[in-house]
Amino acid sequence: MQKIRALINQFVLQFQLPRYRRIALGYEPTYYGASSVIAKKARLSTYIPARCYVWSHGCSLLGPRDIRYYIRFPELKGNVLVATANEKDFLASKDVSNVHAIGLPICYTESERAKRVPGSLLVMPPHSTIHSSGMLSFKPYLDFIESLTRRFRRVVCCVSRQCLRDKALVEQCFQRGLPLVWGAAIDDANSLQRTREMFERFEYVTTNSFGSHLAYAMAFGCKTSVAGPLFELKSVDYANEPFYREHPDLIDPDYLDNRLASLKRVFGSLFVDPSEAALNVDWGRSLIGAQNVKPPADVAELLGLK
């Protein structure tokens, strides 16, 4: 594992990407370095929010569904930060006060204006968590990616730090000659900045799953596609996740089937061969709430940073 980490760090340095920097976690606004980004931009010494327990770190691809995805700890009072006006209106309709639409945390990262590498493809496979490790089968998807390599000048696979514990994934990538680069880690102060810089360096991004990475890639100028064997979560795959153990009604099989059908319908134009993907910057920016970005000092005030 130490050798693998060294190889990945080499690639991170080659692309001059921010390296992993561990932070202590508080509530959601600290995840992936969100409040750290604001503290740095506002020149504040602390990144632990004092009066904010909710800052949505994920993109709502189909719009808000249930208040419990936003309010995990209803007994805690404070500001609730979301990405879009649609989410704000939804929560307000549920009598949630102090809701502010300010965009996703990644909106507050900085563009390094790095040169995008022509013909480069960044692959974003689904990621596991500490509660769902082992449920993913990567081989069919990596077989598909390997078949694309001759059509691109460079193909790189992005993996989360959690996924690096899956030795099978790492070995399968190296067997195919696919370089790996660090993705996100919930306890990494540089996660969001590194993620943005990755997307600003690659011309193409492809994935076989739906998540925030899809919106990020489009927003930051990648020609984005959904291709290959589609990864589909089943209700059993959520069984060990703490959130869904608390709220088992949210993993109704019929809902998951309907959600997948809706995602395919809404994002159907992205189902193309990766080499034929097009730009959708405005679409991506609207999904991450870029139009709602506030001055860092204002966000620091909402977070209660000092």
C-alpha positions in Angstrom: 0.0 0.0 0.0 2.9 2.4 0.8 4.3 1.8 -2.7 0.8 2.5 -4.3 0.5 5.8 -2.3 3.9 6.8 -3.5 3.0 6.2 -7.1 -0.2 8.2 -6.8 1.6 11.0 -5.1 4.0 11.2 -8.0 1.1 11.8 -10.3 -0.4 14.4 -8.0 2.9 16.2 -8.0 3.3 15.9 -11.8 -0.1 17.7 -12.3 0.8 20.1 -9.5 -2.4 19.2 -7.6 -2.9 19.9 -3.9 -1.9 17.0 -1.7 -3.9 15.4 1.0 -4.0 17.4 4.3 -5.8 15.8 7.1 -8.2 17.9 9.3 -10.4 17.1 12.3 -14.0 16.8 11.4 -16.9 18.6 12.9 -20.4 18.7 11.4 -21.2 18.7 7.7 -19.7 22.2 6.9 -16.2 20.8 7.6 -16.6 17.8 5.2 -14.1 17.7 2.4 -12.5 20.9 3.6 -15.5 23.1 2.9 -15.2 25.5 5.9 -11.4 25.4 5.6 -11.8 26.9 2.1 -13.9 29.7 3.5 -11.6 30.3 6.5 -8.6 30.6 4.2 -10.3 33.0 1.8 -11.7 35.1 4.7 -8.3 35.0 6.4 -9.7 33.5 9.6 -7.8 31.3 12.0 -10.5 28.7 12.7 -12.5 26.5 10.3 -14.8 24.8 12.8 -18.3 26.5 12.4 -19.9 27.8 15.6 -23.5 28.2 14.4 -24.0 26.1 11.3 -24.5 22.4 11.2 -25.7 22.0 7.7 -23.9 22.9 4.4 -25.0 20.5 1.7 -21.9 18.9 0.3 -23.7 16.8 -2.4 -25.4 17.9 -5.6 -29.1 17.3 -5.8 -29.3 16.1 -9.4 -33.1 15.6 -9.4 -34.0 18.3 -6.8 -34.8 17.9 -3.1 -36.8 14.8 -2.0 -36.9 14.6 1.8 -36.0 17.0 4.6 -34.0 14.3 6.3 -31.3 14.5 3.6 -30.7 18.1 4.8 -31.5 18.2 8.5 -29.7 15.3 10.1 -29.8 16.8 13.6 -33.1 18.6 14.0 -32.3 19.4 17.7 -29.4 21.6 16.6 -30.3 25.1 15.7 -28.4 27.2 13.3 -28.0 28.3 9.7 -28.8 25.8 7.0 -26.8 26.3 3.8 -27.9 24.8 0.5 -26.8 25.1 -3.1 -29.9 26.3 -5.0 -33.1 28.4 -4.6 -35.1 25.3 -5.3 -33.7 23.6 -2.2 -34.2 26.7 -0.1 -37.8 26.9 -1.2 -38.3 23.2 -0.4 -37.0 23.5 3.1 -38.9 26.7 3.7 -42.1 24.9 2.7 -41.2 22.4 5.5 -41.0 25.2 8.1 -37.2 25.2 8.2 -35.9 28.7 9.1 -32.5 30.3 8.5 -32.1 28.6 5.1 -29.6 30.3 2.7 -28.9 29.3 -0.9 -25.2 30.0 -1.4 -24.0 27.3 -3.8 -22.1 24.1 -3.1 -18.8 24.4 -1.2 -16.8 23.6 -4.4 -18.0 26.9 -5.8 -15.6 28.7 -3.4 -12.5 27.1 -4.6 -10.0 29.0 -6.8 -9.3 28.4 -10.5 -5.6 27.9 -11.1 -6.1 28.5 -14.8 -4.0 25.6 -15.6 -3.6 24.4 -19.2 -6.1 21.7 -20.1 -4.4 18.7 -21.7 -5.9 18.0 -25.1 -7.1 14.5 -25.6 -7.0 13.7 -21.9 -9.7 11.5 -20.2 -10.4 11.4 -16.5 -12.3 8.3 -15.5 -14.6 8.6 -12.4 -15.7 5.2 -11.2 -18.2 4.9 -8.4 -16.7 5.0 -4.9 -17.2 2.9 -1.9 -17.5 4.1 1.7 -16.3 2.6 5.0 -19.7 1.0 5.3 -20.1 -0.2 1.8 -16.6 -1.4 0.9 -16.6 -4.5 -1.2 -20.0 -4.0 -2.8 -18.6 -2.6 -6.0 -17.5 -4.7 -9.0 -15.0 -2.7 -11.1 -13.8 -5.2 -13.6 -16.5 -4.8 -16.3 -16.2 -1.1 -16.2 -12.4 -1.1 -16.3 -12.5 -3.5 -19.2 -14.6 -0.9 -21.0 -12.2 1.9 -20.1 -9.3 -0.1 -21.3 -11.0 -0.4 -24.7 -11.0 3.4 -24.9 -7.3 4.1 -24.3 -6.2 4.2 -27.9 -8.7 7.0 -28.6 -7.2 9.3 -26.0 -3.7 10.7 -25.5 -3.9 10.1 -21.8 -6.4 8.2 -19.6 -6.3 8.5 -15.8 -8.6 6.9 -13.2 -9.6 9.0 -10.2 -10.2 7.1 -7.0 -11.2 8.2 -3.5 -8.9 7.4 -0.6 -11.5 5.0 0.7 -11.4 3.0 -2.5 -7.6 2.6 -2.2 -8.4 0.1 0.5 -9.9 -2.1 -2.3 -6.7 -3.8 -3.5 -8.5 -5.4 -6.3 -9.4 -2.0 -7.8 -5.9 -0.7 -7.6 -4.4 -3.9 -9.0 -6.9 -4.0 -11.9 -6.0 -0.4 -12.8 -2.3 -1.0 -12.7 -2.7 -4.2 -14.8 -4.3 -2.1 -17.5 -1.7 0.6 -17.3 -4.2 3.1 -15.9 -2.5 5.7 -13.7 -4.4 6.6 -10.5 -4.9 10.0 -9.0 -6.3 10.9 -5.5 -9.9 11.9 -5.5 -11.8 13.2 -2.5 -11.5 12.3 1.2 -14.0 13.6 3.8 -11.2 14.5 6.2 -9.0 16.3 3.6 -8.8 20.1 3.7 -7.6 20.1 0.1 -10.3 17.7 -1.4 -12.5 20.4 -3.0 -9.6 22.4 -4.4 -7.8 19.3 -5.8 -11.1 18.1 -7.3 -11.6 21.4 -9.1 -8.1 21.5 -10.4 -8.4 18.0 -11.8 -11.4 18.9 -13.8 -9.7 22.0 -15.1 -6.8 19.9 -16.4 -8.6 17.2 -18.3 -10.5 17.7 -21.6 -12.9 14.8 -21.1 -14.5 13.1 -18.1 -16.5 9.9 -18.1 -18.3 8.0 -15.4 -20.7 5.1 -15.1 -22.5 6.4 -12.0 -24.6 9.4 -11.0 -23.3 11.8 -8.4 -21.9 15.3 -7.7 -18.9 14.5 -9.8 -21.1 14.7 -12.9 -22.1 18.3 -12.1 -18.6 19.3 -11.1 -17.1 18.0 -14.3 -19.6 19.9 -16.5 -19.3 23.1 -14.4 -15.5 23.2 -14.7 -15.4 22.7 -18.5 -15.0 19.0 -19.1 -16.7 17.3 -22.0 -18.7 14.9 -19.8 -20.3 11.5 -20.6 -22.0 8.6 -18.9 -20.8 5.5 -20.6 -20.0 1.8 -20.1 -21.7 -0.7 -17.8 -23.9 1.5 -15.7 -23.4 1.1 -11.9 -26.8 0.7 -10.2 -27.2 0.6 -6.4 -29.7 -1.9 -5.0 -31.5 -1.4 -1.7 -29.3 -4.0 -0.1 -26.3 -1.9 -0.8 -27.5 0.7 1.6 -28.0 -1.7 4.4 -25.0 -0.8 6.5 -25.0 3.0 5.9 -25.8 4.7 9.3 -28.1 7.3 7.7 -30.2 4.6 6.0 -30.3 2.4 9.1 -31.9 5.4 10.8 -34.3 6.0 7.9 -34.9 2.7 6.2 -38.0 4.0 4.4 -35.7 6.1 2.2 -34.3 3.0 0.5 -37.5 1.7 -0.9 -36.7 -0.5 -4.0 -39.5 1.1 -6.1 -38.1 4.5 -5.4 -34.6 3.5 -6.4 -35.9 2.1 -9.7 -37.9 5.3 -10.4 -34.9 7.4 -9.4 -32.7 5.6 -11.9 -35.3 6.0 -14.6 -35.6 9.7 -13.9 -31.8 10.2 -13.9 -31.6 8.4 -17.3 -34.3 10.7 -18.6 -32.9 14.0 -17.3 -29.3 13.2 -18.2 -30.0 11.2 -21.3 -28.0 13.6 -23.6 -24.8 12.6 -21.7 -25.1 8.9 -22.7 -22.6 9.1 -25.5 -19.3 7.6 -26.4 -16.7 9.5 -24.2 -14.9 10.8 -27.3 -18.1 12.4 -28.5 -19.0 14.2 -25.3 -19.8 17.9 -25.5 -19.5 20.9 -23.1 -22.4 21.7 -20.7 -20.8 24.3 -18.5 -24.0 26.4 -17.9 -25.9 23.2 -16.9 -23.2 22.1 -14.5 -23.0 25.5 -12.9 -26.7 25.7 -12.3 -26.6 22.3 -10.6 -23.9 23.3 -8.2 -25.6 26.7 -7.5 -22.7 28.8 -8.9 -25.2 31.6 -9.5 -25.8 31.9 -5.7 -22.2 32.4 -4.6 -21.7 35.0 -1.8 -18.6 36.9 -0.7 -16.4 34.7 1.5 -16.8 37.1 4.4 -20.6 36.6 4.2 -20.3 32.9 4.2 -17.9 33.0 7.1 -20.5 34.9 9.0 -23.2 32.4 8.2 -20.9 29.6 9.4 -19.9 31.4 12.6 -16.2 31.3 11.9 -13.9 33.6 13.9 
